[in-house]
Amino acid sequence: MEKNVSQYSDLIATYATEIGMKILAAIAFWIIGRWLIGLAGRMLQRVLEKQKVDPTLMRYIGSIVAVTLNIVLVVAILGYFGVQTTTFAALVAGIGIAIGAAWGGLLSNFAAGAFLIVLKPFKVGDFITAGGVTGTVREIGLFATALDTPDNVHTIVGNGKIFSDTIQNFSTNSFRRVELKCQLAGGADHVSAMQLLRDKLQTIPNVVAAPPVEVEILEFNLVGPVLAVRPFCHTDNYWQVYFDGNRMIREALAQAGFPSPMPAQLVLTRSA
């Protein structure tokens, strides 16, 4: 009996020692692994800083790398204890698929935000049309972009919607064209009117000298010719030039004595 007890005691001691050594080894692996992950993260950050990568994108890449390496470390430790890591990997994959399905829209915004940061189709302060919204960019986040519309409404647009739609950046080029129209009377001297408008609109503040103001006949209607009046300016001055241009058209033609455009109707009478 005492012999059996002694054998069991030795067996328990052996297993305890083996398990204890594995636990100590696992702790050592975890500490060393975490240190190596931190070292890899710092090295990656230095490399990205030398490449002048955007700070937001750096955090994005760093988080992905850190999560991936931590999963690899856990799987390796479980494998050391003899746990079937293939089952664990399948479980992680299943959880990832479930999260991806549930957060599909959020993840698409996340991915689109990363592309917006890398490709930089616009920057903070630009006046753009994106995702069906026109306004000034105030913030570019990983999930959404904030814009202030011309009527001063703070609007948040998902990055996925922005990246999947057409983006117009009005601030990229040094000037843009202002579209105005001018209705002339049928009997007006259109040549003189066109030259007068070219000269007058060029004097409006913030209208650029090159390219010069364009004034041409756009179409005809029952009243007379319709002129396309097109001054050019920077996008920051668009509405100032737009309203000043309309006022200048009215005042210049009136002061020069051009007849007011009036709709004309021809009435035919027939005697019985």
C-alpha positions in Angstrom: 0.0 0.0 0.0 2.8 2.4 1.0 4.5 1.5 -2.3 1.4 2.5 -4.3 1.1 5.8 -2.4 4.8 6.5 -3.1 4.3 5.8 -6.8 1.3 8.1 -7.0 3.1 10.8 -5.1 6.0 10.5 -7.6 3.6 10.6 -10.5 1.8 13.6 -9.2 5.1 15.4 -8.5 6.3 14.6 -12.0 3.1 15.9 -13.6 3.0 19.0 -11.3 6.6 19.7 -12.2 5.9 19.3 -15.9 2.8 21.5 -15.8 4.6 24.1 -13.7 7.5 24.2 -16.1 5.0 24.6 -19.0 3.2 27.4 -17.2 6.5 29.2 -16.4 7.5 28.7 -20.1 4.1 30.1 -21.2 4.5 33.1 -19.0 8.1 33.6 -20.3 6.8 33.3 -23.9 4.0 35.8 -23.2 6.4 38.4 -21.7 9.0 38.0 -24.4 6.4 37.9 -27.1 4.7 41.1 -25.9 8.1 42.8 -25.7 8.9 41.7 -29.3 5.4 42.9 -30.4 6.1 46.3 -28.8 9.5 46.4 -30.4 8.1 45.6 -33.8 5.4 48.3 -33.3 8.0 51.0 -32.4 10.2 50.0 -35.4 7.2 50.1 -37.7 6.3 53.6 -36.4 9.8 54.9 -37.0 9.8 53.6 -40.5 6.4 55.2 -41.2 7.5 58.5 -39.7 10.5 58.5 -42.0 8.2 57.9 -44.9 6.1 60.9 -43.6 2.9 58.8 -43.4 -0.2 60.5 -42.1 -0.5 60.0 -38.2 -4.0 58.7 -38.5 -2.9 56.1 -41.0 0.0 55.2 -38.8 -2.3 54.4 -35.9 -4.5 52.4 -38.2 -1.7 50.3 -39.5 -0.2 49.9 -36.0 -3.4 48.7 -34.5 -3.9 46.0 -37.2 -0.3 44.8 -36.8 -0.5 44.7 -33.0 -3.8 42.7 -33.0 -2.5 40.3 -35.6 0.7 39.6 -33.7 -1.1 39.2 -30.4 -3.4 36.6 -32.0 -0.4 34.7 -33.4 1.2 34.8 -29.9 -1.9 33.4 -28.2 -2.2 30.6 -30.8 1.5 29.7 -30.4 1.2 29.5 -26.6 -1.9 27.3 -26.9 -0.1 25.1 -29.3 2.7 24.7 -26.8 0.2 23.4 -24.3 -1.0 20.9 -26.8 -4.3 22.6 -27.6 -5.6 22.0 -31.1 -4.9 25.4 -32.7 -6.7 24.6 -35.9 -10.0 24.6 -34.0 -9.0 27.9 -32.3 -8.1 29.4 -35.7 -11.4 28.3 -37.2 -13.2 29.8 -34.2 -11.4 33.1 -34.7 -12.2 33.1 -38.4 -15.8 32.4 -37.6 -15.9 35.3 -35.2 -14.3 37.5 -37.8 -16.8 36.6 -40.4 -19.7 37.3 -38.0 -18.3 40.6 -37.0 -17.7 41.5 -40.6 -21.3 40.7 -41.6 -22.7 42.6 -38.6 -20.4 45.6 -39.1 -20.2 45.5 -42.9 -21.1 49.2 -43.3 -18.9 50.4 -40.5 -15.9 48.4 -41.9 -16.5 49.7 -45.4 -16.4 53.2 -44.0 -13.2 52.3 -42.1 -11.5 51.0 -45.3 -12.7 54.0 -47.3 -11.3 56.3 -44.7 -7.9 54.7 -45.0 -7.9 55.1 -48.8 -9.0 58.8 -48.4 -6.0 59.4 -46.1 -3.6 57.6 -48.4 -4.9 59.0 -51.8 -5.8 62.5 -50.4 -8.4 63.6 -53.0 -9.1 66.5 -50.6 -7.8 68.0 -47.4 -9.2 69.9 -44.5 -10.3 73.4 -45.7 -11.1 72.3 -49.2 -14.5 73.2 -50.7 -15.8 69.9 -52.2 -18.9 68.0 -53.4 -18.8 64.4 -52.1 -21.4 61.9 -51.2 -24.1 64.3 -52.5 -23.0 67.0 -50.0 -21.3 70.3 -50.9 -19.3 72.1 -48.3 -16.0 73.0 -46.7 -14.1 70.0 -45.2 -13.6 70.4 -41.4 -12.4 66.9 -40.4 -11.4 63.7 -42.2 -12.0 60.7 -39.8 -11.5 57.0 -40.3 -15.2 56.4 -40.4 -16.7 59.7 -41.6 -15.9 63.1 -42.9 -17.3 66.4 -41.5 -18.3 69.2 -43.8 -19.8 72.7 -43.3 -22.3 73.4 -46.0 -22.7 76.9 -47.5 -25.8 77.5 -45.3 -23.5 76.7 -42.3 -24.9 73.3 -41.4 -22.4 70.8 -40.0 -22.8 67.6 -41.9 -21.3 64.2 -41.3 -20.9 61.9 -44.4 -19.8 58.2 -44.2 -16.5 57.7 -45.9 -17.9 54.7 -47.8 -20.5 56.9 -49.5 -17.8 59.5 -50.3 -15.4 57.0 -51.8 -18.0 55.2 -53.9 -19.3 58.5 -55.4 -17.9 61.2 -57.5 -15.7 63.7 -55.7 -15.5 67.3 -56.9 -12.7 69.4 -55.4 -13.3 73.1 -56.1 -10.2 74.2 -54.3 -7.6 72.2 -56.2 -7.4 74.6 -59.2 -6.5 78.3 -58.9 -9.8 79.5 -60.4 -13.2 78.4 -61.4 -15.9 79.7 -63.8 -18.9 81.6 -62.7 -22.0 80.9 -64.8 -24.2 83.9 -65.4 -26.9 84.7 -68.0 -28.1 88.0 -69.6 -31.3 88.5 -71.5 -31.2 91.2 -74.2 -34.0 92.7 -76.1 -34.5 91.7 -79.7 -33.6 95.1 -81.0 -30.5 95.7 -78.8 -27.1 96.0 -80.2 -25.7 92.7 -79.0 -22.1 93.4 -80.1 -21.9 96.6 -78.0 -23.6 94.9 -75.1 -21.2 92.0 -75.1 -18.1 94.3 -75.2 -19.6 96.5 -72.4 -20.1 93.4 -70.1 -16.6 92.2 -70.8 -15.2 95.5 -69.7 -17.4 96.0 -66.7 -17.2 92.5 -65.2 -13.5 92.5 -65.4 -13.5 95.4 -62.9 -15.4 93.4 -60.2 -13.2 92.6 -57.2 -11.6 89.1 -57.2 -12.3 88.5 -60.9 -9.0 87.2 -62.3 -7.4 88.8 -65.3 -6.5 85.5 -67.0 -8.6 83.9 -68.3 -10.6 87.0 -69.3 -14.3 87.3 -68.9 -16.2 85.4 -71.6 -19.4 86.9 -73.0 -21.0 85.1 -76.0 -24.5 84.4 -77.3 -25.8 81.3 -75.7 -29.3 80.9 -77.3 -32.3 82.8 -78.6 -35.9 83.0 -77.3 -39.0 85.0 -78.1 -37.6 88.0 -76.2 -34.2 88.1 -77.9 -30.6 86.8 -77.6 -29.5 85.3 -74.3 -25.8 85.9 -73.4 -23.6 83.5 -71.5 -21.6 85.7 -69.1 -18.6 83.9 -67.6 -16.1 85.6 -65.2 -13.4 83.5 -63.5 -12.4 83.7 -59.8 -11.0 81.6 -57.0 -13.6 79.3 -55.3 -13.4 81.3 -52.1 -14.9 84.3 -53.9 -17.4 82.5 -56.1 -20.6 83.8 -54.5 -19.3 87.3 -54.1 -18.5 87.4 -57.9 -21.8 85.7 -58.7 -23.9 88.3 -57.0 -21.7 91.3 -57.9 -21.8 90.0 -61.5 -25.6 89.9 -61.7 -25.8 93.4 -60.2 -23.2 94.7 -62.6 -25.1 93.3 -65.6 -28.2 95.1 -64.6 -26.6 98.4 -63.8 -24.2 98.5 -66.8 -26.9 97.9 -69.4 -29.3 100.3 -67.8 -26.7 103.1 -67.6 -25.7 102.5 -71.2 -29.4 102.9 -72.3 -30.0 99.4 -73.6 -33.7 98.7 -73.9 -35.3 96.4 -71.2 -36.1 93.0 -72.6 -39.8 92.6 -72.8 -41.7 89.6 -74.1 -43.4 90.3 -77.4 -46.6 88.8 -78.7 -47.9 89.1 -82.2 -51.7 89.2 -82.3 -53.5 88.6 -85.6 -57.1 89.7 -86.0 -59.3 88.7 -88.8 -62.5 90.5 -89.7 -65.6 88.5 -90.2 
